[in-house]
Amino acid sequence: MNHAEFQSQVDVSRETFERLEAYVALLTKWNTAINLVSPSTISQIWSRHILDSAQIYGLAPENPNIWCDLGSGGGLPALVVSIMAKDIRPGLSMTCIESDLRKATFLRTVARELDLKLTVRSERIEKAEPQSADILSARALAPLNALCGFAKRHLRPGGVAIFPKGENYRQEVHEALENWSFQLDTYPSKTHPNAVILKIGEISRV
Ligand SMILES: C[S@@+](CC[C@H](N)C(=O)[O-])C[C@H]1O[C@@H](n2cnc3c(N)ncnc32)[C@H](O)[C@@H]1O
């Protein structure tokens, strides 16, 4: 995908697009050794992964300071968000919690090469020190019920969680509401016809 094609979907500067290209090159290179994304999706990496993550950034409230991404894997959406924020929200600091040591090394390598304000905690989400994040994200990590428990630990009061979900999201919301109450906004995904992005706040146990 070139800058003009990407720009037609998400408004980013040429410098930001070039950083995204550098990230895609590293992800593609490392993916031969570590399974960061499914190898079958590498040929559609821009639509399946980069645009999919970029739309999460687009739903973030104005001026967050602390963004925490859980189960970051190969950096989706954490690295995409961090790259997009670099010039326009320089105050944003990203923390990734990723227990797999090799993936954590990849995240740190990209952050260093692209000079991103990003910290990696290679530990379990359940054990990591509470992050008091303004925004929490998690892509392809766990059912919503479990994500609400993670959010309770790592989101500050008044913070917002952004979770992309597949077509079974209604069932996940139904199950989560047995244990949690929350405020929910649902946005259609721009990259998958039946997928959505859930934006959740005011999470508390029922
Ligand atoms: C399916 S991958 C998704 C990765 C990335 N978010 C994406 O969308 O491509 C889930 C990731 O979460 C990490 N993970 C799963 N459970 C975890 C836990 N309890 N604490 C920390 N990391 C965890 C795994 O190591 C894996 O890298």
Residues whose N, C-alpha, C, O or C-beta is under 5 A from the ligand:
A	BS01	LIG	L36 L70 G71 S72 G73 G74 L76 P77 I97 E98 S99 D100 E123 R124 I125 E126 R139 A140 L141
